[in-house]
Amino acid sequence: MSRAIPLQTKKKWSIKRGLIYLVLSLFAIANAYPILWMMMNSFKSSKEFTVDQLGWPDQFVLDNYINAWNTANFGVLFGNSIYVTIVATLLTVFMGALASYCLARFSFKLNNIMHTYFVFGMLVPIHATLVPMFILMRDLGLLDTPVTLLFPYIAFHLPITIFILTSFMKAFPKDIEESAVMDGCGLFRIFWSIILPMSRPAIATVVILNLIYNWNEFSFALVLITDPMLKTLPLGLASFAGQYTTDYGAQMAGLTLSVLPIIAFYLFMEREIVRGMTAGAVKG
């Protein structure tokens, strides 16, 4: 026989839930407002932006996007950012998944030491390595090349990738691999056909983290890249804002163009990200 929930308890829970929704709504507004403000002002002329920065545009100036694309050479910037982001993300996730598989599913003498070593990499500040990284890349002759940014991007995002995937893979039962071995599967076949599909939520999480980091990264691009034809989008936007400080509409349009791809990808992968963040929260 089910037990009725007291009315007072229901009221307390309703108030608590209402407060939670209120806080989350305020947090969402605080994060979404700057993006909406930027998009709204991207359709204003420079004169209208100077007069009224908070109001709705009186007339939508679509030429801002054309001017931003042509003036800042956005085609080259987008191409470079897409190349660096996708290649660095794929290599980071693949190598991170292999390392996580070894750390999570095999027992060997240096297992804990290796795991601690990778976790410690999350504590190294990026800015402290800019000068040593520049000297190293210069001595290797890798400055201003298409692969210049791949090395630091992969190295500095492997720790968080391995940390997330290792924690996720440790929860898999050993029986799955034992059954696969009895069926004649090798280690790489088990990894590729069993472990990776089961790790899909966690992989989606590290993919979006890598993509956001690589797409928005500025420090390494500023130090290691000087060739205009190899600059990425954040670096190109910085130069654009410094040179054309009076054309606010074009600046907002350029920023909007740079933000839209990563927002679209995040919305596309949102379900997998939520699954990855909540995986393991309920056991049964």
Phi and psi in degrees as GROMACS dihedral restraints (atoms count N, CA, C in turn):
[ dihedral_restraints ]
;  ai    aj    ak    al  type     phi  dphi    fc
    3     4     5     6     1   -73.4    20    10
    4     5     6     7     1   147.1    20    10
    6     7     8     9     1   -98.9    20    10
    7     8     9    10     1   127.5    20    10
    9    10    11    12     1   -70.4    20    10
   10    11    12    13     1   141.4    20    10
   12    13    14    15     1   -83.9    20    10
   13    14    15    16     1   127.6    20    10
   15    16    17    18     1   -57.1    20    10
   16    17    18    19     1   147.1    20    10
   18    19    20    21     1   -61.5    20    10
   19    20    21    22     1   -37.5    20    10
   21    22    23    24     1   -64.4    20    10
   22    23    24    25     1   -38.2    20    10
   24    25    26    27     1   -65.7    20    10
   25    26    27    28     1   -39.5    20    10
   27    28    29    30     1   -62.0    20    10
   28    29    30    31     1   -41.2    20    10
   30    31    32    33     1   -65.2    20    10
   31    32    33    34     1   -42.1    20    10
   33    34    35    36     1   -62.9    20    10
   34    35    36    37     1   -41.4    20    10
   36    37    38    39     1   -66.9    20    10
   37    38    39    40     1   -38.0    20    10
   39    40    41    42     1   -64.8    20    10
   40    41    42    43     1   -41.3    20    10
   42    43    44    45     1   -65.6    20    10
   43    44    45    46     1   -43.0    20    10
   45    46    47    48     1   -62.5    20    10
   46    47    48    49     1   -44.8    20    10
   48    49    50    51     1   -65.3    20    10
   49    50    51    52     1   -38.8    20    10
   51    52    53    54     1   -62.7    20    10
   52    53    54    55     1   -39.9    20    10
   54    55    56    57     1   -66.3    20    10
   55    56    57    58     1   -38.7    20    10
   57    58    59    60     1   -62.6    20    10
   58    59    60    61     1   -46.2    20    10
   60    61    62    63     1   -62.8    20    10
   61    62    63    64     1   -37.5    20    10
   63    64    65    66     1   -64.1    20    10
   64    65    66    67     1   -46.1    20    10
   66    67    68    69     1   -64.0    20    10
   67    68    69    70     1   -43.5    20    10
   69    70    71    72     1   -65.3    20    10
   70    71    72    73     1   -37.0    20    10
   72    73    74    75     1   -66.1    20    10
   73    74    75    76     1   -42.5    20    10
   75    76    77    78     1   -64.5    20    10
   76    77    78    79     1   -39.8    20    10
   78    79    80    81     1   -64.2    20    10
   79    80    81    82     1   -41.0    20    10
   81    82    83    84     1   -65.4    20    10
   82    83    84    85     1   -41.0    20    10
   84    85    86    87     1   -65.1    20    10
   85    86    87    88     1   -42.9    20    10
   87    88    89    90     1   -61.9    20    10
   88    89    90    91     1   -32.5    20    10
   90    91    92    93     1   -85.1    20    10
   91    92    93    94     1   -32.7    20    10
   93    94    95    96     1   -83.8    20    10
   94    95    96    97     1   -26.5    20    10
   96    97    98    99     1   -60.1    20    10
   97    98    99   100     1   -46.7    20    10
   99   100   101   102     1   -59.3    20    10
  100   101   102   103     1   -36.3    20    10
  102   103   104   105     1   -69.0    20    10
  103   104   105   106     1   -44.4    20    10
  105   106   107   108     1   -64.7    20    10
  106   107   108   109     1   -39.0    20    10
  108   109   110   111     1   -62.2    20    10
  109   110   111   112     1   -42.0    20    10
  111   112   113   114     1   -63.9    20    10
  112   113   114   115     1   -45.7    20    10
  114   115   116   117     1   -64.7    20    10
  115   116   117   118     1   -39.9    20    10
  117   118   119   120     1   -63.5    20    10
  118   119   120   121     1   -44.2    20    10
  120   121   122   123     1   -75.5    20    10
  121   122   123   124     1   -13.1    20    10
  123   124   125   126     1   -70.1    20    10
  124   125   126   127     1   -14.8    20    10
  126   127   128   129     1   -99.9    20    10
  127   128   129   130     1     6.1    20    10
  129   130   131   132     1   -98.2    20    10
  130   131   132   133     1   152.8    20    10
  132   133   134   135     1   -75.9    20    10
  133   134   135   136     1   164.5    20    10
  135   136   137   138     1   -60.6    20    10
  136   137   138   139     1   -38.5    20    10
  138   139   140   141     1   -65.3    20    10
  139   140   141   142     1   -45.7    20    10
  141   142   143   144     1   -67.0    20    10
  142   143   144   145     1   -35.8    20    10
  144   145   146   147     1   -63.6    20    10
  145   146   147   148     1   -39.0    20    10
  147   148   149   150     1   -68.3    20    10
  148   149   150   151     1   -36.9    20    10
  150   151   152   153     1   -77.0    20    10
  151   152   153   154     1   -45.6    20    10
  153   154   155   156     1  -141.8    20    10
  154   155   156   157     1   106.6    20    10
  156   157   158   159     1   -93.6    20    10
  157   158   159   160     1   -12.3    20    10
  159   160   161   162     1  -106.9    20    10
  160   161   162   163     1   -17.8    20    10
  162   163   164   165     1   -82.0    20    10
  163   164   165   166     1   167.6    20    10
  165   166   167   168     1   -73.9    20    10
  166   167   168   169     1   140.8    20    10
  168   169   170   171     1   -62.7    20    10
  169   170   171   172     1   135.4    20    10
  171   172   173   174     1   -69.0    20    10
  172   173   174   175     1   -35.8    20    10
  174   175   176   177     1  -142.1    20    10
  175   176   177   178     1   128.8    20    10
  177   178   179   180     1   -76.4    20    10
  178   179   180   181     1   116.9    20    10
  180   181   182   183     1   -97.8    20    10
  181   182   183   184     1    94.7    20    10
  183   184   185   186     1   -74.1    20    10
  184   185   186   187     1   -16.7    20    10
  186   187   188   189     1   -64.6    20    10
  187   188   189   190     1   -19.6    20    10
  189   190   191   192     1   -58.5    20    10
  190   191   192   193     1   -40.2    20    10
  192   193   194   195     1   -70.6    20    10
  193   194   195   196     1   -37.1    20    10
  195   196   197   198     1   -66.8    20    10
  196   197   198   199     1   -43.5    20    10
  198   199   200   201     1   -64.6    20    10
  199   200   201   202     1   -42.0    20    10
  201   202   203   204     1   -64.2    20    10
  202   203   204   205     1   -41.9    20    10
  204   205   206   207     1   -64.8    20    10
  205   206   207   208     1   -43.8    20    10
  207   208   209   210     1   -77.7    20    10
  208   209   210   211     1   -41.3    20    10
  210   211   212   213     1   -69.0    20    10
  211   212   213   214     1   -43.7    20    10
  213   214   215   216     1   -92.3    20    10
  214   215   216   217     1     5.3    20    10
  216   217   218   219     1    56.8    20    10
  217   218   219   220     1    51.4    20    10
  219   220   221   222     1   -63.9    20    10
  220   221   222   223     1   -27.0    20    10
  222   223   224   225     1   -60.1    20    10
  223   224   225   226     1   -44.9    20    10
  225   226   227   228     1   -67.8    20    10
  226   227   228   229     1   -43.1    20    10
  228   229   230   231     1   -62.0    20    10
  229   230   231   232     1   -44.3    20    10
  231   232   233   234     1   -63.4    20    10
  232   233   234   235     1   -44.3    20    10
  234   235   236   237     1   -60.7    20    10
  235   236   237   238     1   -44.3    20    10
  237   238   239   240     1   -65.6    20    10
  238   239   240   241     1   -42.6    20    10
  240   241   242   243     1   -65.9    20    10
  241   242   243   244     1   -40.8    20    10
  243   244   245   246     1   -64.0    20    10
  244   245   246   247     1   -44.0    20    10
  246   247   248   249     1   -62.1    20    10
  247   248   249   250     1   -52.4    20    10
  249   250   251   252     1   -63.7    20    10
  250   251   252   253     1   -42.9    20    10
  252   253   254   255     1   -64.6    20    10
  253   254   255   256     1   -48.7    20    10
  255   256   257   258     1   -68.4    20    10
  256   257   258   259     1   -47.1    20    10
  258   259   260   261     1   -65.0    20    10
  259   260   261   262     1   -46.4    20    10
  261   262   263   264     1   -63.4    20    10
  262   263   264   265     1   -39.1    20    10
  264   265   266   267     1   -66.7    20    10
  265   266   267   268     1   -45.5    20    10
  267   268   269   270     1   -62.1    20    10
  268   269   270   271     1   -45.1    20    10
  270   271   272   273     1   -67.1    20    10
  271   272   273   274     1   -40.6    20    10
  273   274   275   276     1   -64.4    20    10
  274   275   276   277     1   -46.6    20    10
  276   277   278   279     1   -67.5    20    10
  277   278   279   280     1   -40.7    20    10
  279   280   281   282     1   -66.0    20    10
  280   281   282   283     1   -49.0    20    10
  282   283   284   285     1   -66.7    20    10
  283   284   285   286     1   -37.7    20    10
  285   286   287   288     1   -64.9    20    10
  286   287   288   289     1   -37.5    20    10
  288   289   290   291     1   -67.8    20    10
  289   290   291   292     1   -40.3    20    10
  291   292   293   294     1   -63.2    20    10
  292   293   294   295     1   -47.3    20    10
  294   295   296   297     1   -63.6    20    10
  295   296   297   298     1   -39.6    20    10
  297   298   299   300     1   -66.0    20    10
  298   299   300   301     1   -37.7    20    10
  300   301   302   303     1   -61.8    20    10
  301   302   303   304     1   -43.5    20    10
  303   304   305   306     1   -66.2    20    10
  304   305   306   307     1   -42.2    20    10
  306   307   308   309     1   -72.4    20    10
  307   308   309   310     1   -32.8    20    10
  309   310   311   312     1   -88.3    20    10
  310   311   312   313     1   -30.7    20    10
  312   313   314   315     1  -109.8    20    10
  313   314   315   316     1    -7.7    20    10
  315   316   317   318     1  -122.8    20    10
  316   317   318   319     1   143.1    20    10
  318   319   320   321     1  -106.1    20    10
  319   320   321   322     1   118.9    20    10
  321   322   323   324     1  -144.1    20    10
  322   323   324   325     1   170.8    20    10
  324   325   326   327     1   -61.1    20    10
  325   326   327   328     1   -41.0    20    10
  327   328   329   330     1   -99.0    20    10
  328   329   330   331     1    20.0    20    10
  330   331   332   333     1   -59.0    20    10
  331   332   333   334     1   -54.9    20    10
  333   334   335   336     1   -65.1    20    10
  334   335   336   337     1   -36.1    20    10
  336   337   338   339     1   -66.4    20    10
  337   338   339   340     1   -42.7    20    10
  339   340   341   342     1   -65.3    20    10
  340   341   342   343     1   -40.8    20    10
  342   343   344   345     1   -64.0    20    10
  343   344   345   346     1   -42.8    20    10
  345   346   347   348     1   -63.6    20    10
  346   347   348   349     1   -36.6    20    10
  348   349   350   351     1   -62.2    20    10
  349   350   351   352     1   -44.6    20    10
  351   352   353   354     1   -68.6    20    10
  352   353   354   355     1   -40.2    20    10
  354   355   356   357     1   -63.5    20    10
  355   356   357   358     1   -37.8    20    10
  357   358   359   360     1   -61.8    20    10
  358   359   360   361     1   -28.4    20    10
  360   361   362   363     1   -62.5    20    10
  361   362   363   364     1   -22.6    20    10
  363   364   365   366     1   -70.3    20    10
  364   365   366   367     1   -18.0    20    10
  366   367   368   369     1   -92.1    20    10
  367   368   369   370     1    -9.2    20    10
  369   370   371   372     1   -78.0    20    10
  370   371   372   373     1   120.7    20    10
  372   373   374   375     1   -71.0    20    10
  373   374   375   376     1   134.9    20    10
  375   376   377   378     1   -61.9    20    10
  376   377   378   379     1   -43.1    20    10
  378   379   380   381     1   -65.6    20    10
  379   380   381   382     1   -23.7    20    10
  381   382   383   384     1   -73.5    20    10
  382   383   384   385     1   -13.9    20    10
  384   385   386   387     1  -106.6    20    10
  385   386   387   388     1     1.9    20    10
  387   388   389   390     1   -63.1    20    10
  388   389   390   391     1   -48.3    20    10
  390   391   392   393     1   -67.5    20    10
  391   392   393   394     1   -49.0    20    10
  393   394   395   396     1   -58.8    20    10
  394   395   396   397     1   -37.8    20    10
  396   397   398   399     1   -65.4    20    10
  397   398   399   400     1   -40.5    20    10
  399   400   401   402     1   -62.8    20    10
  400   401   402   403     1   -44.5    20    10
  402   403   404   405     1   -64.1    20    10
  403   404   405   406     1   -42.4    20    10
  405   406   407   408     1   -63.8    20    10
  406   407   408   409     1   -46.8    20    10
  408   409   410   411     1   -67.1    20    10
  409   410   411   412     1   -34.1    20    10
  411   412   413   414     1   -66.7    20    10
  412   413   414   415     1   -44.1    20    10
  414   415   416   417     1   -65.6    20    10
  415   416   417   418     1   -30.1    20    10
  417   418   419   420     1   -84.6    20    10
  418   419   420   421     1    -5.4    20    10
  420   421   422   423     1    71.4    20    10
  421   422   423   424     1    30.3    20    10
  423   424   425   426     1  -107.3    20    10
  424   425   426   427     1     6.8    20    10
  426   427   428   429     1   -70.8    20    10
  427   428   429   430     1   143.1    20    10
  429   430   431   432     1    55.2    20    10
  430   431   432   433     1    49.5    20    10
  432   433   434   435     1  -127.2    20    10
  433   434   435   436     1   161.7    20    10
  435   436   437   438     1   -62.3    20    10
  436   437   438   439     1   -19.6    20    10
  438   439   440   441     1  -104.0    20    10
  439   440   441   442     1     6.9    20    10
  441   442   443   444     1   -57.6    20    10
  442   443   444   445     1   -47.4    20    10
  444   445   446   447     1   -81.5    20    10
  445   446   447   448     1   -13.7    20    10
  447   448   449   450     1   -65.1    20    10
  448   449   450   451     1   -40.6    20    10
  450   451   452   453     1   -63.3    20    10
  451   452   453   454     1   -53.1    20    10
  453   454   455   456     1   -67.4    20    10
  454   455   456   457     1   -33.7    20    10
  456   457   458   459     1   -64.5    20    10
  457   458   459   460     1   -42.9    20    10
  459   460   461   462     1   -68.6    20    10
  460   461   462   463     1   -46.2    20    10
  462   463   464   465     1   -63.0    20    10
  463   464   465   466     1   -40.5    20    10
  465   466   467   468     1   -86.0    20    10
  466   467   468   469     1    -9.5    20    10
  468   469   470   471     1  -112.7    20    10
  469   470   471   472     1    -0.2    20    10
  471   472   473   474     1   -65.0    20    10
  472   473   474   475     1   -40.4    20    10
  474   475   476   477     1   -58.0    20    10
  475   476   477   478     1   -48.4    20    10
  477   478   479   480     1   -67.6    20    10
  478   479   480   481     1   -33.5    20    10
  480   481   482   483     1   -64.9    20    10
  481   482   483   484     1   -47.2    20    10
  483   484   485   486     1   -66.1    20    10
  484   485   486   487     1   -39.3    20    10
  486   487   488   489     1   -60.8    20    10
  487   488   489   490     1   -46.1    20    10
  489   490   491   492     1   -69.9    20    10
  490   491   492   493     1   -46.8    20    10
  492   493   494   495     1   -69.0    20    10
  493   494   495   496     1   -37.1    20    10
  495   496   497   498     1   -63.7    20    10
  496   497   498   499     1   -44.9    20    10
  498   499   500   501     1   -61.5    20    10
  499   500   501   502     1   -36.1    20    10
  501   502   503   504     1   -73.1    20    10
  502   503   504   505     1   -43.6    20    10
  504   505   506   507     1   -70.7    20    10
  505   506   507   508     1   -26.1    20    10
  507   508   509   510     1   -63.8    20    10
  508   509   510   511     1   -21.0    20    10
  510   511   512   513     1   -81.9    20    10
  511   512   513   514     1    -9.4    20    10
  513   514   515   516     1   -73.2    20    10
  514   515   516   517     1   138.0    20    10
  516   517   518   519     1   -70.6    20    10
  517   518   519   520     1   146.3    20    10
  519   520   521   522     1   -69.3    20    10
  520   521   522   523     1   -21.4    20    10
  522   523   524   525     1   -60.3    20    10
  523   524   525   526     1   -31.3    20    10
  525   526   527   528     1   -62.7    20    10
  526   527   528   529     1   -47.4    20    10
  528   529   530   531     1   -69.3    20    10
  529   530   531   532     1   -37.2    20    10
  531   532   533   534     1   -62.7    20    10
  532   533   534   535     1   -39.9    20    10
  534   535   536   537     1   -66.6    20    10
  535   536   537   538     1   -38.1    20    10
  537   538   539   540     1   -66.5    20    10
  538   539   540   541     1   -37.7    20    10
  540   541   542   543     1   -65.4    20    10
  541   542   543   544     1   -40.1    20    10
  543   544   545   546     1   -64.6    20    10
  544   545   546   547     1   -27.8    20    10
  546   547   548   549     1   -84.5    20    10
  547   548   549   550     1     0.1    20    10
  549   550   551   552     1    96.3    20    10
  550   551   552   553     1    12.5    20    10
  552   553   554   555     1   -79.5    20    10
  553   554   555   556     1   140.2    20    10
  555   556   557   558     1   -85.0    20    10
  556   557   558   559     1   177.6    20    10
  558   559   560   561     1   -62.5    20    10
  559   560   561   562     1   -46.5    20    10
  561   562   563   564     1   -68.4    20    10
  562   563   564   565     1   -34.5    20    10
  564   565   566   567     1   -65.3    20    10
  565   566   567   568     1   -40.4    20    10
  567   568   569   570     1   -62.4    20    10
  568   569   570   571     1   -43.9    20    10
  570   571   572   573     1   -63.6    20    10
  571   572   573   574     1   -45.5    20    10
  573   574   575   576     1   -77.2    20    10
  574   575   576   577     1   -39.0    20    10
  576   577   578   579     1   -97.2    20    10
  577   578   579   580     1   -18.6    20    10
  579   580   581   582     1  -118.5    20    10
  580   581   582   583     1   -56.4    20    10
  582   583   584   585     1   -66.8    20    10
  583   584   585   586     1   -47.2    20    10
  585   586   587   588     1   -61.5    20    10
  586   587   588   589     1   -48.2    20    10
  588   589   590   591     1   -60.7    20    10
  589   590   591   592     1   -36.9    20    10
  591   592   593   594     1   -70.1    20    10
  592   593   594   595     1   -24.6    20    10
  594   595   596   597     1   -92.3    20    10
  595   596   597   598     1    14.4    20    10
  597   598   599   600     1   -55.4    20    10
  598   599   600   601     1   -44.7    20    10
  600   601   602   603     1   -61.4    20    10
  601   602   603   604     1   -43.6    20    10
  603   604   605   606     1   -68.3    20    10
  604   605   606   607     1   -37.3    20    10
  606   607   608   609     1   -64.2    20    10
  607   608   609   610     1   -40.3    20    10
  609   610   611   612     1   -61.0    20    10
  610   611   612   613     1   -37.8    20    10
  612   613   614   615     1   -65.1    20    10
  613   614   615   616     1   -47.3    20    10
  615   616   617   618     1   -70.9    20    10
  616   617   618   619     1   -29.2    20    10
  618   619   620   621     1   -63.7    20    10
  619   620   621   622     1   -47.2    20    10
  621   622   623   624     1   -68.4    20    10
  622   623   624   625     1   -34.9    20    10
  624   625   626   627     1   -64.4    20    10
  625   626   627   628     1   -44.0    20    10
  627   628   629   630     1   -65.2    20    10
  628   629   630   631     1   -41.7    20    10
  630   631   632   633     1   -63.4    20    10
  631   632   633   634     1   -44.9    20    10
  633   634   635   636     1   -64.0    20    10
  634   635   636   637     1   -43.7    20    10
  636   637   638   639     1   -63.5    20    10
  637   638   639   640     1   -49.4    20    10
  639   640   641   642     1   -67.5    20    10
  640   641   642   643     1   -36.4    20    10
  642   643   644   645     1   -68.9    20    10
  643   644   645   646     1   -37.0    20    10
  645   646   647   648     1   -97.2    20    10
  646   647   648   649     1    -5.1    20    10
  648   649   650   651     1   -63.7    20    10
  649   650   651   652     1   135.7    20    10
  651   652   653   654     1  -123.4    20    10
  652   653   654   655     1   -38.7    20    10
  654   655   656   657     1   -63.3    20    10
  655   656   657   658     1   -52.0    20    10
  657   658   659   660     1   -65.4    20    10
  658   659   660   661     1   -38.0    20    10
  660   661   662   663     1   -63.7    20    10
  661   662   663   664     1   -37.1    20    10
  663   664   665   666     1   -67.3    20    10
  664   665   666   667     1   -38.4    20    10
  666   667   668   669     1   -83.7    20    10
  667   668   669   670     1   -37.2    20    10
  669   670   671   672     1   -97.8    20    10
  670   671   672   673     1   -14.6    20    10
  672   673   674   675     1  -120.5    20    10
  673   674   675   676     1   125.8    20    10
  675   676   677   678     1  -123.1    20    10
  676   677   678   679     1   -18.1    20    10
  678   679   680   681     1   -72.2    20    10
  679   680   681   682     1   121.1    20    10
  681   682   683   684     1   -57.7    20    10
  682   683   684   685     1   -28.4    20    10
  684   685   686   687     1   -79.6    20    10
  685   686   687   688     1    -6.2    20    10
  687   688   689   690     1  -114.5    20    10
  688   689   690   691     1     0.4    20    10
  690   691   692   693     1   -68.5    20    10
  691   692   693   694     1   146.4    20    10
  693   694   695   696     1   -93.0    20    10
  694   695   696   697     1   176.3    20    10
  696   697   698   699     1   -62.3    20    10
  697   698   699   700     1   -48.3    20    10
  699   700   701   702     1   -59.3    20    10
  700   701   702   703     1   -39.0    20    10
  702   703   704   705     1   -68.5    20    10
  703   704   705   706     1   -40.7    20    10
  705   706   707   708     1   -66.0    20    10
  706   707   708   709     1   -37.4    20    10
  708   709   710   711     1   -66.0    20    10
  709   710   711   712     1   -35.5    20    10
  711   712   713   714     1   -64.6    20    10
  712   713   714   715     1   -43.4    20    10
  714   715   716   717     1   -66.3    20    10
  715   716   717   718     1   -39.2    20    10
  717   718   719   720     1   -62.3    20    10
  718   719   720   721     1   -44.4    20    10
  720   721   722   723     1   -68.2    20    10
  721   722   723   724     1   -32.6    20    10
  723   724   725   726     1   -74.6    20    10
  724   725   726   727     1   -31.8    20    10
  726   727   728   729     1   -89.6    20    10
  727   728   729   730     1   -30.4    20    10
  729   730   731   732     1  -121.7    20    10
  730   731   732   733     1    61.5    20    10
  732   733   734   735     1   -72.1    20    10
  733   734   735   736     1   -17.3    20    10
  735   736   737   738     1   -89.0    20    10
  736   737   738   739     1   -20.5    20    10
  738   739   740   741     1   -92.1    20    10
  739   740   741   742     1    76.3    20    10
  741   742   743   744     1   -67.0    20    10
  742   743   744   745     1   -34.7    20    10
  744   745   746   747     1   -62.4    20    10
  745   746   747   748     1   -41.7    20    10
  747   748   749   750     1   -68.1    20    10
  748   749   750   751     1   -35.9    20    10
  750   751   752   753     1   -62.6    20    10
  751   752   753   754     1   -46.9    20    10
  753   754   755   756     1   -63.9    20    10
  754   755   756   757     1   -36.3    20    10
  756   757   758   759     1   -65.1    20    10
  757   758   759   760     1   -42.3    20    10
  759   760   761   762     1   -63.4    20    10
  760   761   762   763     1   -41.7    20    10
  762   763   764   765     1   -65.1    20    10
  763   764   765   766     1   -38.5    20    10
  765   766   767   768     1   -64.2    20    10
  766   767   768   769     1   -42.9    20    10
  768   769   770   771     1   -61.2    20    10
  769   770   771   772     1   -34.5    20    10
  771   772   773   774     1   -77.0    20    10
  772   773   774   775     1   -24.9    20    10
  774   775   776   777     1   -87.5    20    10
  775   776   777   778     1   -33.8    20    10
  777   778   779   780     1   -57.1    20    10
  778   779   780   781     1   -44.1    20    10
  780   781   782   783     1   -60.4    20    10
  781   782   783   784     1   -41.9    20    10
  783   784   785   786     1   -72.8    20    10
  784   785   786   787     1   -31.7    20    10
  786   787   788   789     1   -67.7    20    10
  787   788   789   790     1   -43.6    20    10
  789   790   791   792     1   -61.6    20    10
  790   791   792   793     1   -42.3    20    10
  792   793   794   795     1   -67.3    20    10
  793   794   795   796     1   -39.6    20    10
  795   796   797   798     1   -62.8    20    10
  796   797   798   799     1   -43.6    20    10
  798   799   800   801     1   -64.4    20    10
  799   800   801   802     1   -35.2    20    10
  801   802   803   804     1   -67.1    20    10
  802   803   804   805     1   -35.2    20    10
  804   805   806   807     1   -99.9    20    10
  805   806   807   808     1     9.9    20    10
  807   808   809   810     1   -60.0    20    10
  808   809   810   811     1   -43.7    20    10
  810   811   812   813     1   -61.8    20    10
  811   812   813   814     1   -42.6    20    10
  813   814   815   816     1   -67.5    20    10
  814   815   816   817     1   -35.5    20    10
  816   817   818   819     1   -65.0    20    10
  817   818   819   820     1   -44.4    20    10
  819   820   821   822     1   -62.7    20    10
  820   821   822   823     1   -41.7    20    10
  822   823   824   825     1   -61.7    20    10
  823   824   825   826     1   -40.3    20    10
  825   826   827   828     1   -67.6    20    10
  826   827   828   829     1   -36.2    20    10
  828   829   830   831     1   -74.8    20    10
  829   830   831   832     1   -28.7    20    10
  831   832   833   834     1  -101.1    20    10
  832   833   834   835     1    -4.3    20    10
  834   835   836   837     1   -61.5    20    10
  835   836   837   838     1   131.2    20    10
  837   838   839   840     1    89.2    20    10
  838   839   840   841     1    -5.0    20    10
  840   841   842   843     1   -73.0    20    10
  841   842   843   844     1   -29.2    20    10
  843   844   845   846     1  -117.8    20    10
  844   845   846   847     1   124.4    20    10
  846   847   848   849     1  -108.9    20    10
  847   848   849   850     1   144.6    20    10
